[in-house]
Amino acid sequence: MSDKQQFLKEQKQYIEQDGFRIHTFDFDRPWGGFFVLDESQADLFIETYFPTYKKEDLMLGNKLSPKILVVEPGKRLSWQYHHRRAEIWRVVEGEVGVVMSDTDEETEVNVFEAGDIIVLSTGQRHRLVGLKDWGVIAEIWQHTDPANPSDEDDIVRLQDDFGR
């Protein structure tokens, strides 16, 4: 088993030990992987990872989607934005880089560490960057269009290291 597969397997165990049900997961992303958690556990997710927030404060539409991102050292997710969601991230483990801009022009990488919160508005350009160690991010999708909730197709990629 590769180091990546081992790390993701361990993260899956931690998530399940914390009482979360994993709806789907993807260990085949070239930058790491992710876990989509059961949406009915949004309250527990907020309580666990975003204890200073109330669910009502996070609701922009009619539902929230909790997710865990795992980024490999030295890898970058695409430079992207979304039309139908805002996101709020909390660094759970490691240090990560995040690039954010209101235009298509990439700016400098800002470093965030465990406990830090990153708020991304709908349309805001962003990129998650793995630094020297694995990074683990708790993410909430804040759906902004109740009639058409966001999904993996709601990604506008402006640049991608993996040609997607």
Salt bridges, closest charged atoms under 4 A:
GLU16 OE2 - LYS12 NZ 3.00
ASP26 OD2 - ARG29 NE 2.84
ASP38 OD2 - ARG21 NE 3.02
GLU39 OE2 - LYS63 NZ 3.34
ASP43 OD1 - LYS55 NZ 3.50
GLU87 OE2 - HIS82 NE2 3.18
GLU87 OE2 - ARG85 NE 2.77
GLU87 OE1 - HIS126 NE2 3.47
ASP104 OD1 - ARG125 NE 2.81
GLU106 OE2 - ARG127 NH2 2.87
ASP151 OD1 - ARG84 NH2 3.43
GLU152 OE2 - LYS67 NZ 2.60
ASP154 OD1 - ARG84 NH1 3.96
ASP160 OD1 - ARG164 NH2 2.79
ASP161 OD1 - ARG76 NH2 2.75
